[in-house]
Amino acid sequence: MVKSGLDKRIVENGEAARVSPYRLTAHLTSAFAIYIALLSGGITILYKPRSDVTISPEVTKRLKGISHGIAGFVLVTAVAGTNK
């Protein structure tokens, strides 16, 4: 990704490399998506229901909604920060 901002002329002249903020945003967003997919898949594989712990479906649904909301805010904040 960083190499895309390097040109032979830039390297030879010792200039600062420039990379498109849109490419960086796309790169960061895809990294988040891959990480979330792998983490979700791993948790699904490792999760084993226990019979001694019971949580009502309403509580589970609410916690899932809150966690997705927080993850969404983190993603939006990270992506918005790449276009400065």
N, CA, C and O atoms as a GROMACS GRO file, in nm:
protein
  336
    1MET      N    1   0.083  -0.119   0.000
    1MET     CA    2   0.000   0.000   0.000
    1MET      C    3   0.087   0.125   0.000
    1MET      O    4   0.062   0.217  -0.077
    2VAL      N    5   0.187   0.128   0.083
    2VAL     CA    6   0.272   0.246   0.088
    2VAL      C    7   0.352   0.259  -0.041
    2VAL      O    8   0.380   0.370  -0.087
    3LYS      N    9   0.388   0.147  -0.099
    3LYS     CA   10   0.465   0.150  -0.222
    3LYS      C   11   0.387   0.218  -0.335
    3LYS      O   12   0.448   0.273  -0.427
    4SER      N   13   0.254   0.215  -0.329
    4SER     CA   14   0.176   0.279  -0.434
    4SER      C   15   0.200   0.430  -0.438
    4SER      O   16   0.177   0.493  -0.541
    5GLY      N   17   0.245   0.488  -0.327
    5GLY     CA   18   0.273   0.631  -0.324
    5GLY      C   19   0.415   0.664  -0.362
    5GLY      O   20   0.453   0.781  -0.368
    6LEU      N   21   0.495   0.562  -0.388
    6LEU     CA   22   0.635   0.584  -0.423
    6LEU      C   23   0.653   0.580  -0.574
    6LEU      O   24   0.603   0.491  -0.643
    7ASP      N   25   0.724   0.676  -0.621
    7ASP     CA   26   0.757   0.684  -0.762
    7ASP      C   27   0.909   0.691  -0.769
    7ASP      O   28   0.972   0.743  -0.676
    8LYS      N   29   0.968   0.640  -0.874
    8LYS     CA   30   1.114   0.641  -0.885
    8LYS      C   31   1.169   0.783  -0.872
    8LYS      O   32   1.273   0.805  -0.811
    9ARG      N   33   1.098   0.879  -0.930
    9ARG     CA   34   1.141   1.018  -0.924
    9ARG      C   35   1.140   1.069  -0.779
    9ARG      O   36   1.231   1.141  -0.738
   10ILE      N   37   1.038   1.031  -0.703
   10ILE     CA   38   1.026   1.076  -0.563
   10ILE      C   39   1.141   1.019  -0.480
   10ILE      O   40   1.201   1.090  -0.400
   11VAL      N   41   1.171   0.893  -0.500
   11VAL     CA   42   1.279   0.828  -0.425
   11VAL      C   43   1.414   0.890  -0.460
   11VAL      O   44   1.494   0.916  -0.371
   12GLU      N   45   1.438   0.913  -0.588
   12GLU     CA   46   1.566   0.969  -0.630
   12GLU      C   47   1.586   1.111  -0.579
   12GLU      O   48   1.698   1.148  -0.544
   13ASN      N   49   1.479   1.190  -0.574
   13ASN     CA   50   1.491   1.329  -0.529
   13ASN      C   51   1.480   1.342  -0.377
   13ASN      O   52   1.499   1.452  -0.325
   14GLY      N   53   1.452   1.235  -0.307
   14GLY     CA   54   1.442   1.239  -0.162
   14GLY      C   55   1.318   1.312  -0.112
   14GLY      O   56   1.315   1.360   0.001
   15GLU      N   57   1.215   1.322  -0.197
   15GLU     CA   58   1.091   1.390  -0.159
   15GLU      C   59   1.007   1.301  -0.067
   15GLU      O   60   1.029   1.180  -0.058
   16ALA      N   61   0.912   1.364   0.001
   16ALA     CA   62   0.821   1.289   0.088
   16ALA      C   63   0.722   1.211   0.001
   16ALA      O   64   0.669   1.263  -0.097
   17ALA      N   65   0.698   1.088   0.038
   17ALA     CA   66   0.604   1.004  -0.036
   17ALA      C   67   0.461   1.047  -0.004
   17ALA      O   68   0.430   1.082   0.110
   18ARG      N   69   0.377   1.044  -0.103
   18ARG     CA   70   0.236   1.080  -0.086
   18ARG      C   71   0.150   0.960  -0.126
   18ARG      O   72   0.170   0.901  -0.232
   19VAL      N   73   0.057   0.926  -0.039
   19VAL     CA   74  -0.036   0.817  -0.067
   19VAL      C   75  -0.176   0.875  -0.057
   19VAL      O   76  -0.205   0.953   0.033
   20SER      N   77  -0.262   0.838  -0.147
   20SER     CA   78  -0.400   0.888  -0.150
   20SER      C   79  -0.472   0.851  -0.019
   20SER      O   80  -0.469   0.735   0.022
   21PRO      N   81  -0.536   0.948   0.045
   21PRO     CA   82  -0.610   0.916   0.167
   21PRO      C   83  -0.725   0.819   0.140
   21PRO      O   84  -0.766   0.746   0.230
   22TYR      N   85  -0.776   0.818   0.018
   22TYR     CA   86  -0.884   0.725  -0.015
   22TYR      C   87  -0.831   0.582  -0.020
   22TYR      O   88  -0.901   0.489   0.020
   23ARG      N   89  -0.711   0.564  -0.070
   23ARG     CA   90  -0.652   0.430  -0.071
   23ARG      C   91  -0.623   0.383   0.071
   23ARG      O   92  -0.644   0.267   0.105
   24LEU      N   93  -0.576   0.476   0.155
   24LEU     CA   94  -0.550   0.439   0.294
   24LEU      C   95  -0.680   0.404   0.366
   24LEU      O   96  -0.683   0.310   0.446
   25THR      N   97  -0.786   0.478   0.338
   25THR     CA   98  -0.916   0.450   0.398
   25THR      C   99  -0.967   0.312   0.355
   25THR      O  100  -1.016   0.235   0.437
   26ALA      N  101  -0.955   0.282   0.228
   26ALA     CA  102  -0.997   0.152   0.177
   26ALA      C  103  -0.915   0.040   0.241
   26ALA      O  104  -0.968  -0.066   0.277
   27HIS      N  105  -0.787   0.063   0.255
   27HIS     CA  106  -0.697  -0.036   0.314
   27HIS      C  107  -0.734  -0.061   0.461
   27HIS      O  108  -0.743  -0.176   0.504
   28LEU      N  109  -0.756   0.047   0.536
   28LEU     CA  110  -0.792   0.034   0.677
   28LEU      C  111  -0.928  -0.034   0.694
   28LEU      O  112  -0.945  -0.119   0.782
   29THR      N  113  -1.024   0.003   0.611
   29THR     CA  114  -1.156  -0.056   0.620
   29THR      C  115  -1.153  -0.205   0.589
   29THR      O  116  -1.218  -0.285   0.657
   30SER      N  117  -1.078  -0.243   0.488
   30SER     CA  118  -1.067  -0.386   0.456
   30SER      C  119  -0.995  -0.461   0.567
   30SER      O  120  -1.028  -0.576   0.596
   31ALA      N  121  -0.896  -0.398   0.630
   31ALA     CA  122  -0.827  -0.462   0.742
   31ALA      C  123  -0.923  -0.485   0.859
   31ALA      O  124  -0.923  -0.592   0.920
   32PHE      N  125  -1.006  -0.384   0.889
   32PHE     CA  126  -1.107  -0.400   0.994
   32PHE      C  127  -1.204  -0.513   0.959
   32PHE      O  128  -1.236  -0.596   1.045
   33ALA      N  129  -1.250  -0.518   0.836
   33ALA     CA  130  -1.346  -0.620   0.795
   33ALA      C  131  -1.287  -0.760   0.808
   33ALA      O  132  -1.354  -0.851   0.857
   34ILE      N  133  -1.164  -0.777   0.765
   34ILE     CA  134  -1.098  -0.907   0.775
   34ILE      C  135  -1.078  -0.947   0.920
   34ILE      O  136  -1.102  -1.061   0.958
   35TYR      N  137  -1.035  -0.851   1.002
   35TYR     CA  138  -1.013  -0.878   1.144
   35TYR      C  139  -1.144  -0.919   1.212
   35TYR      O  140  -1.147  -1.016   1.288
   36ILE      N  141  -1.251  -0.845   1.185
   36ILE     CA  142  -1.380  -0.875   1.247
   36ILE      C  143  -1.431  -1.012   1.202
   36ILE      O  144  -1.483  -1.089   1.283
   37ALA      N  145  -1.415  -1.044   1.074
   37ALA     CA  146  -1.459  -1.174   1.023
   37ALA      C  147  -1.380  -1.288   1.089
   37ALA      O  148  -1.439  -1.389   1.129
   38LEU      N  149  -1.250  -1.273   1.101
   38LEU     CA  150  -1.168  -1.377   1.164
   38LEU      C  151  -1.200  -1.391   1.312
   38LEU      O  152  -1.211  -1.502   1.364
   39LEU      N  153  -1.215  -1.278   1.380
   39LEU     CA  154  -1.247  -1.282   1.522
   39LEU      C  155  -1.384  -1.346   1.546
   39LEU      O  156  -1.399  -1.428   1.637
   40SER      N  157  -1.481  -1.308   1.467
   40SER     CA  158  -1.615  -1.364   1.480
   40SER      C  159  -1.614  -1.514   1.453
   40SER      O  160  -1.676  -1.591   1.527
   41GLY      N  161  -1.545  -1.555   1.348
   41GLY     CA  162  -1.535  -1.698   1.318
   41GLY      C  163  -1.465  -1.776   1.427
   41GLY      O  164  -1.507  -1.887   1.462
   42GLY      N  165  -1.359  -1.719   1.482
   42GLY     CA  166  -1.287  -1.785   1.590
   42GLY      C  167  -1.370  -1.800   1.715
   42GLY      O  168  -1.368  -1.906   1.779
   43ILE      N  169  -1.443  -1.694   1.750
   43ILE     CA  170  -1.528  -1.702   1.869
   43ILE      C  171  -1.638  -1.804   1.849
   43ILE      O  172  -1.672  -1.878   1.941
   44THR      N  173  -1.694  -1.808   1.728
   44THR     CA  174  -1.800  -1.906   1.699
   44THR      C  175  -1.748  -2.048   1.712
   44THR      O  176  -1.817  -2.135   1.766
   45ILE      N  177  -1.627  -2.073   1.665
   45ILE     CA  178  -1.569  -2.207   1.673
   45ILE      C  179  -1.536  -2.244   1.817
   45ILE      O  180  -1.559  -2.358   1.859
   46LEU      N  181  -1.481  -2.150   1.893
   46LEU     CA  182  -1.438  -2.179   2.030
   46LEU      C  183  -1.551  -2.177   2.132
   46LEU      O  184  -1.538  -2.234   2.240
   47TYR      N  185  -1.661  -2.112   2.098
   47TYR     CA  186  -1.771  -2.099   2.194
   47TYR      C  187  -1.838  -2.235   2.216
   47TYR      O  188  -1.880  -2.303   2.122
   48LYS      N  189  -1.848  -2.270   2.342
   48LYS     CA  190  -1.917  -2.393   2.378
   48LYS      C  191  -2.019  -2.357   2.486
   48LYS      O  192  -1.982  -2.310   2.594
   49PRO      N  193  -2.146  -2.378   2.458
   49PRO     CA  194  -2.248  -2.345   2.558
   49PRO      C  195  -2.230  -2.425   2.686
   49PRO      O  196  -2.200  -2.545   2.684
   50ARG      N  197  -2.247  -2.356   2.798
   50ARG     CA  198  -2.236  -2.424   2.927
   50ARG      C  199  -2.374  -2.439   2.987
   50ARG      O  200  -2.457  -2.348   2.978
   51SER      N  201  -2.399  -2.553   3.049
   51SER     CA  202  -2.531  -2.578   3.106
   51SER      C  203  -2.550  -2.509   3.241
   51SER      O  204  -2.664  -2.489   3.284
   52ASP      N  205  -2.440  -2.471   3.308
   52ASP     CA  206  -2.453  -2.408   3.440
   52ASP      C  207  -2.477  -2.257   3.433
   52ASP      O  208  -2.507  -2.194   3.535
   53VAL      N  209  -2.465  -2.198   3.315
   53VAL     CA  210  -2.488  -2.055   3.299
   53VAL      C  211  -2.606  -2.035   3.206
   53VAL      O  212  -2.606  -2.082   3.092
   54THR      N  213  -2.706  -1.966   3.255
   54THR     CA  214  -2.822  -1.937   3.171
   54THR      C  215  -2.844  -1.786   3.165
   54THR      O  216  -2.854  -1.720   3.268
   55ILE      N  217  -2.850  -1.735   3.046
   55ILE     CA  218  -2.876  -1.594   3.024
   55ILE      C  219  -3.000  -1.587   2.935
   55ILE      O  220  -3.012  -1.660   2.837
   56SER      N  221  -3.090  -1.500   2.972
   56SER     CA  222  -3.213  -1.491   2.893
   56SER      C  223  -3.184  -1.440   2.752
   56SER      O  224  -3.088  -1.365   2.732
   57PRO      N  225  -3.263  -1.480   2.656
   57PRO     CA  226  -3.242  -1.435   2.518
   57PRO      C  227  -3.252  -1.283   2.503
   57PRO      O  228  -3.185  -1.225   2.418
   58GLU      N  229  -3.335  -1.218   2.587
   58GLU     CA  230  -3.347  -1.072   2.579
   58GLU      C  231  -3.217  -1.004   2.617
   58GLU      O  232  -3.176  -0.908   2.552
   59VAL      N  233  -3.153  -1.053   2.723
   59VAL     CA  234  -3.026  -0.995   2.766
   59VAL      C  235  -2.919  -1.018   2.661
   59VAL      O  236  -2.841  -0.927   2.631
   60THR      N  237  -2.915  -1.137   2.607
   60THR     CA  238  -2.818  -1.168   2.503
   60THR      C  239  -2.837  -1.078   2.381
   60THR      O  240  -2.739  -1.028   2.326
   61LYS      N  241  -2.961  -1.059   2.340
   61LYS     CA  242  -2.991  -0.974   2.225
   61LYS      C  243  -2.950  -0.829   2.252
   61LYS      O  244  -2.895  -0.762   2.164
   62ARG      N  245  -2.978  -0.782   2.372
   62ARG     CA  246  -2.943  -0.643   2.406
   62ARG      C  247  -2.791  -0.624   2.409
   62ARG      O  248  -2.740  -0.525   2.356
   63LEU      N  249  -2.719  -0.717   2.470
   63LEU     CA  250  -2.573  -0.706   2.475
   63LEU      C  251  -2.512  -0.712   2.335
   63LEU      O  252  -2.417  -0.641   2.305
   64LYS      N  253  -2.568  -0.797   2.251
   64LYS     CA  254  -2.520  -0.808   2.113
   64LYS      C  255  -2.542  -0.677   2.039
   64LYS      O  256  -2.455  -0.632   1.964
   65GLY      N  257  -2.658  -0.615   2.058
   65GLY     CA  258  -2.687  -0.487   1.994
   65GLY      C  259  -2.595  -0.377   2.042
   65GLY      O  260  -2.547  -0.296   1.962
   66ILE      N  261  -2.569  -0.373   2.173
   66ILE     CA  262  -2.478  -0.271   2.229
   66ILE      C  263  -2.337  -0.292   2.175
   66ILE      O  264  -2.272  -0.195   2.137
   67SER      N  265  -2.290  -0.415   2.171
   67SER     CA  266  -2.154  -0.440   2.123
   67SER      C  267  -2.140  -0.406   1.975
   67SER      O  268  -2.036  -0.354   1.933
   68HIS      N  269  -2.244  -0.434   1.895
   68HIS     CA  270  -2.239  -0.398   1.753
   68HIS      C  271  -2.239  -0.246   1.736
   68HIS      O  272  -2.172  -0.193   1.648
   69GLY      N  273  -2.315  -0.177   1.819
   69GLY     CA  274  -2.317  -0.031   1.814
   69GLY      C  275  -2.182   0.029   1.846
   69GLY      O  276  -2.136   0.121   1.778
   70ILE      N  277  -2.118  -0.022   1.951
   70ILE     CA  278  -1.985   0.028   1.988
   70ILE      C  279  -1.885  -0.002   1.878
   70ILE      O  280  -1.803   0.084   1.844
   71ALA      N  281  -1.890  -0.121   1.823
   71ALA     CA  282  -1.798  -0.156   1.713
   71ALA      C  283  -1.820  -0.066   1.593
   71ALA      O  284  -1.725  -0.026   1.526
   72GLY      N  285  -1.945  -0.033   1.565
   72GLY     CA  286  -1.975   0.058   1.454
   72GLY      C  287  -1.917   0.197   1.477
   72GLY      O  288  -1.861   0.256   1.386
   73PHE      N  289  -1.931   0.248   1.600
   73PHE     CA  290  -1.874   0.380   1.632
   73PHE      C  291  -1.721   0.379   1.619
   73PHE      O  292  -1.663   0.474   1.568
   74VAL      N  293  -1.658   0.273   1.664
   74VAL     CA  294  -1.512   0.262   1.653
   74VAL      C  295  -1.470   0.260   1.507
   74VAL      O  296  -1.374   0.327   1.469
   75LEU      N  297  -1.541   0.184   1.424
   75LEU     CA  298  -1.509   0.176   1.282
   75LEU      C  299  -1.527   0.311   1.214
   75LEU      O  300  -1.441   0.354   1.137
   76VAL      N  301  -1.638   0.378   1.241
   76VAL     CA  302  -1.662   0.509   1.180
   76VAL      C  303  -1.556   0.610   1.224
   76VAL      O  304  -1.509   0.689   1.142
   77THR      N  305  -1.519   0.608   1.351
   77THR     CA  306  -1.417   0.699   1.401
   77THR      C  307  -1.281   0.672   1.334
   77THR      O  308  -1.211   0.766   1.295
   78ALA      N  309  -1.245   0.546   1.321
   78ALA     CA  310  -1.116   0.513   1.259
   78ALA      C  311  -1.115   0.551   1.112
   78ALA      O  312  -1.016   0.606   1.064
   79VAL      N  313  -1.222   0.523   1.041
   79VAL     CA  314  -1.227   0.555   0.898
   79VAL      C  315  -1.231   0.706   0.878
   79VAL      O  316  -1.167   0.757   0.786
   80ALA      N  317  -1.305   0.778   0.961
   80ALA     CA  318  -1.313   0.924   0.948
   80ALA      C  319  -1.177   0.988   0.974
   80ALA      O  320  -1.146   1.093   0.917
   81GLY      N  321  -1.098   0.929   1.060
   81GLY     CA  322  -0.966   0.986   1.091
   81GLY      C  323  -0.863   0.968   0.981
   81GLY      O  324  -0.757   1.030   0.986
   82THR      N  325  -0.891   0.884   0.884
   82THR     CA  326  -0.793   0.862   0.777
   82THR      C  327  -0.795   0.970   0.671
   82THR      O  328  -0.700   0.981   0.595
   83ASN      N  329  -0.900   1.049   0.663
   83ASN     CA  330  -0.912   1.149   0.557
   83ASN      C  331  -0.873   1.288   0.603
   83ASN      O  332  -0.928   1.386   0.553
   84LYS      N  333  -0.782   1.300   0.695
   84LYS     CA  334  -0.738   1.432   0.739
   84LYS      C  335  -0.629   1.486   0.652
   84LYS      O  336  -0.581   1.597   0.676
   0.00000   0.00000   0.00000
